[in-house]
Amino acid sequence: MATWYAQKGSCNINSVSGGSTSDVWNSAANGSGSWMDISVLTAGGSGTVLAANGKTDIAISIDVDIGTGRLSTAAEGGTAGGGFVLSSARTIVANIQAGTSACIVTSGTGYTASITGNVTGGTGGSSAHGVRVASAMTLNVTGNVAGGGSSSRHGIYISDAGAVVSVTGNVSGGSSGTDANGIKNDSSANLTVSNGNLIFTASGSAVTGACLYNPGSSNYVQFAKTGGGSNKFGIEPSAGDLRYGVTCGSTTGTLTLPPTRKVCRGVAYGAGGTETAGTLSPNKLGGKQ
């Protein structure tokens, strides 16, 4: 695994001192090592780590492909913090790992960018989100999204109402702390999660805020059981098991009303809408029985 440490901020990720030799990325956290050839940024290399090393506003000015490697604001052997800025239509193939600050923050409007890789919130610092969508842009993520290991560190945090965010993959709450959500839609942004499981943990929700959930045929929602013990699972129901016009994924339920002279109390429904419990009483609405 090759780890490269940023030596300056407020610069392009592919800035060079001459030729193809980077003047940003060095093999040593203190800059005493070798300088990276910028071809690494598009080589798809497995295990490549680009550590912000406390340097801020490193602009993702080109498409980046480091395979299963990661962009990170964790210490990674250097200094935690810093971060990357996304402000144009770019394709990023990498995992995104927050440390003590947001790893990627968006700016600028009207463009579409994509991330192929897992996005994870951080463990310390303020607003240490994997990605903060802070502008009216479109972001498509293919990979799993998870909350962090400390309170209020989200995998993806959406703060701009004009944003459009689509995630294809599992979304889960954090591993410790409170309110560490997989995705927090803190606005009226357009958020869609497709073909993945929603996993709620004791530390955070899979998703908070407005979200359209489009599960695949084998996907499920997992809820953390209060008071400890095993988690509880909820499987997408069939149309016959849904009541009150509820829509779940591609399945829509219908409401079957009891006769007008009856009202239902404590009724439970089984498969296909059959009533399995409850009582029927005279309908006294309007003074009639």
MOGILIN-V788805 format. One record per backbone hydrogen bond with DSSP energy under -0.5 kcal/mol. CO is the residue of the C=O (numbers start at 1). NH is the residue of the N-H. If there is no record, write none. Layout:
co=CO nh=NH
co=CO nh=NH
This chain:
co=1 nh=3
co=2 nh=49
co=4 nh=51
co=5 nh=26
co=11 nh=59
co=12 nh=15
co=15 nh=23
co=15 nh=24
co=18 nh=21
co=20 nh=22
co=20 nh=38
co=21 nh=17
co=21 nh=18
co=24 nh=7
co=24 nh=26
co=25 nh=36
co=26 nh=5
co=28 nh=31
co=34 nh=27
co=36 nh=22
co=37 nh=40
co=38 nh=41
co=39 nh=42
co=40 nh=43
co=41 nh=65
co=45 nh=48
co=48 nh=70
co=49 nh=4
co=49 nh=51
co=50 nh=52
co=50 nh=72
co=51 nh=6
co=52 nh=55
co=55 nh=83
co=56 nh=10
co=57 nh=11
co=57 nh=59
co=58 nh=85
co=59 nh=13
co=59 nh=61
co=64 nh=93
co=65 nh=44
co=66 nh=48
co=66 nh=69
co=69 nh=95
co=70 nh=50
co=71 nh=97
co=72 nh=52
co=73 nh=81
co=73 nh=100
co=75 nh=78
co=81 nh=54
co=83 nh=58
co=84 nh=105
co=85 nh=60
co=85 nh=87
co=86 nh=107
co=88 nh=90
co=90 nh=92
co=90 nh=114
co=91 nh=64
co=91 nh=93
co=92 nh=94
co=92 nh=116
co=93 nh=66
co=95 nh=71
co=95 nh=97
co=96 nh=98
co=96 nh=120
co=97 nh=73
co=99 nh=123
co=99 nh=124
co=101 nh=99
co=103 nh=84
co=104 nh=132
co=105 nh=86
co=111 nh=138
co=113 nh=140
co=114 nh=92
co=115 nh=117
co=115 nh=142
co=116 nh=94
co=118 nh=96
co=119 nh=146
co=120 nh=98
co=122 nh=149
co=122 nh=150
co=125 nh=128
co=127 nh=129
co=128 nh=122
co=129 nh=103
co=130 nh=104
co=131 nh=133
co=131 nh=157
co=132 nh=106
co=132 nh=134
co=133 nh=159
co=133 nh=160
co=135 nh=137
co=136 nh=110
co=137 nh=164
co=138 nh=113
co=139 nh=141
co=139 nh=166
co=140 nh=115
co=141 nh=143
co=141 nh=168
co=142 nh=117
co=144 nh=119
co=145 nh=172
co=146 nh=121
co=148 nh=175
co=148 nh=176
co=150 nh=153
co=152 nh=154
co=153 nh=148
co=154 nh=130
co=155 nh=131
co=156 nh=184
co=157 nh=133
co=157 nh=159
co=158 nh=186
co=159 nh=161
co=160 nh=163
co=163 nh=190
co=164 nh=139
co=165 nh=192
co=166 nh=141
co=167 nh=169
co=167 nh=194
co=168 nh=143
co=170 nh=145
co=171 nh=199
co=172 nh=147
co=174 nh=203
co=178 nh=152
co=179 nh=181
co=180 nh=174
co=181 nh=155
co=182 nh=156
co=183 nh=185
co=183 nh=208
co=184 nh=158
co=184 nh=186
co=189 nh=191
co=190 nh=165
co=191 nh=212
co=192 nh=167
co=193 nh=214
co=194 nh=169
co=197 nh=171
co=197 nh=199
co=198 nh=200
co=198 nh=222
co=199 nh=173
co=203 nh=180
co=204 nh=201
co=205 nh=182
co=206 nh=183
co=208 nh=185
co=211 nh=213
co=212 nh=193
co=212 nh=214
co=213 nh=215
co=213 nh=249
co=214 nh=195
co=216 nh=219
co=219 nh=236
co=220 nh=198
co=221 nh=223
co=221 nh=234
co=222 nh=200
co=223 nh=232
co=225 nh=228
co=232 nh=223
co=234 nh=221
co=238 nh=241
co=238 nh=242
co=239 nh=242
co=242 nh=254
co=243 nh=246
co=246 nh=248
co=246 nh=253
co=248 nh=251
co=251 nh=248
co=254 nh=256
co=255 nh=257
co=259 nh=262
co=261 nh=283
co=263 nh=281
co=265 nh=279
co=268 nh=276
co=268 nh=277
co=270 nh=273
co=271 nh=274
co=274 nh=270
co=274 nh=276
co=277 nh=268
co=279 nh=265
co=281 nh=263
co=282 nh=284
co=284 nh=287
co=285 nh=288
